[in-house]
Amino acid sequence: MAFKKVLCVDDVSADLLNIEKIVSAEGHIVSTAINGKEAVVKAKAEKPSIIFLDVNMPEMDGFAAMRELKKDADTKLIPIVLVTGKNQKADKLWAQMQGANGFVSKPYTPDQILEHLRSI
């Protein structure tokens, strides 16, 4: 198994800790951010293999952060999986239109996160 650098982003500390535990239990290197603005800075500096990104966050939401990353030549190819409480069909369609590579609705199972992690 190749080790991956994973950026996990969520403004709710319990949700961030949960996804961080799932990813690190698989032996991957985990970096975290608490809002979209911080996520963009860390993604550009660290070039993670994948980003798990919440949508509703202060300062910069997940959609805005994803658009910022997708228009940057250095980060546009990093897969982004939205992990969010939004779970309507329109939310998933909008996420796909904005460039998301995956979509996981909260509450989620560890297997849902690991499925995306293993797909890269």
C-alpha positions as MATLAB code, in Angstrom:
seq = 'MAFKKVLCVDDVSADLLNIEKIVSAEGHIVSTAINGKEAVVKAKAEKPSIIFLDVNMPEMDGFAAMRELKKDADTKLIPIVLVTGKNQKADKLWAQMQGANGFVSKPYTPDQILEHLRSI';
ca = [
       0.000    0.000    0.000;
       1.343    3.406   -0.944;
       1.130    6.044    1.754;
      -0.937    9.031    0.800;
      -0.951   12.568    2.124;
      -4.564   13.458    2.895;
      -6.033   16.873    3.705;
      -9.187   16.727    5.845;
     -11.223   19.923    6.178;
     -14.138   20.589    8.531;
     -15.041   23.383   10.937;
     -16.688   20.996   13.417;
     -13.914   19.524   15.555;
     -15.725   16.216   16.227;
     -16.297   15.647   12.492;
     -12.708   16.591   11.686;
     -11.335   14.241   14.341;
     -13.562   11.407   13.103;
     -12.425   11.582    9.493;
      -8.812   12.113   10.595;
      -8.983    8.901   12.670;
     -10.446    6.912    9.774;
      -7.720    8.049    7.369;
      -4.793    7.791    9.795;
      -5.873    4.284   10.865;
      -5.085    3.255    7.291;
      -1.536    4.545    7.819;
      -1.763    7.718    5.763;
      -0.328   11.125    6.596;
      -3.114   13.499    7.602;
      -3.163   17.272    7.535;
      -6.180   19.246    8.707;
      -7.817   22.611    8.132;
     -10.840   24.229    9.770;
     -12.137   26.326    6.880;
     -11.891   26.691    3.124;
      -9.366   29.492    3.240;
      -6.947   27.431    5.324;
      -7.599   24.418    3.099;
      -6.540   26.320   -0.031;
      -3.307   27.476    1.615;
      -2.460   23.981    2.891;
      -3.353   22.264   -0.378;
      -1.094   24.595   -2.353;
       1.786   24.108    0.090;
       1.433   20.381    0.800;
       0.012   18.961   -2.472;
      -2.061   16.191   -0.840;
      -3.083   13.067   -2.740;
      -6.750   13.730   -1.909;
      -8.868   16.277   -0.026;
     -11.955   15.476    2.063;
     -13.778   18.798    2.203;
     -16.819   19.958    4.176;
     -19.136   22.448    2.471;
     -20.634   24.681    5.185;
     -17.716   26.469    6.838;
     -16.840   30.013    7.900;
     -14.535   32.378    5.985;
     -14.682   30.332    2.767;
     -17.105   27.486    2.158;
     -16.138   24.207    0.549;
     -17.532   25.086   -2.878;
     -15.501   28.301   -3.024;
     -12.372   26.498   -1.830;
     -12.867   23.763   -4.422;
     -13.293   26.313   -7.232;
     -10.104   28.061   -6.104;
      -8.165   24.789   -6.101;
      -9.557   23.607   -9.430;
      -8.489   26.792  -11.239;
      -4.882   26.601   -9.951;
      -2.502   24.646  -12.190;
      -0.673   23.186   -9.172;
      -3.792   21.860   -7.430;
      -6.410   21.295  -10.123;
      -5.727   17.565  -10.415;
      -6.006   16.827   -6.681;
      -9.174   14.754   -6.164;
     -11.680   16.482   -3.888;
     -14.394   14.546   -2.079;
     -17.090   16.650   -0.461;
     -18.151   15.349    2.951;
     -21.264   17.234    3.909;
     -24.642   17.270    5.575;
     -26.093   18.377    2.245;
     -27.592   15.285    0.657;
     -30.164   16.354   -1.889;
     -29.845   15.323   -5.529;
     -29.335   18.997   -6.449;
     -26.433   19.243   -3.966;
     -24.690   16.289   -5.570;
     -25.244   17.674   -9.060;
     -23.938   21.112   -8.028;
     -20.874   19.479   -6.422;
     -20.133   17.591   -9.630;
     -20.569   20.759  -11.710;
     -18.126   22.583   -9.431;
     -15.469   19.889   -9.923;
     -15.941   17.455   -7.040;
     -14.540   13.994   -7.625;
     -16.796   12.437   -5.012;
     -19.581   13.156   -2.564;
     -20.222   11.629    0.877;
     -23.247   12.604    2.959;
     -23.037   12.925    6.736;
     -23.468   10.790    8.691;
     -21.120    8.479    6.853;
     -19.451    5.151    7.522;
     -15.700    4.613    7.568;
     -16.107    2.422    4.483;
     -17.530    5.342    2.498;
     -14.425    7.413    3.263;
     -12.053    4.519    2.634;
     -13.698    3.741   -0.708;
     -12.726    7.185   -1.984;
      -9.294    6.994   -0.410;
      -8.557    3.663   -2.057;
      -9.816    4.814   -5.459;
      -6.924    7.235   -6.002;
];
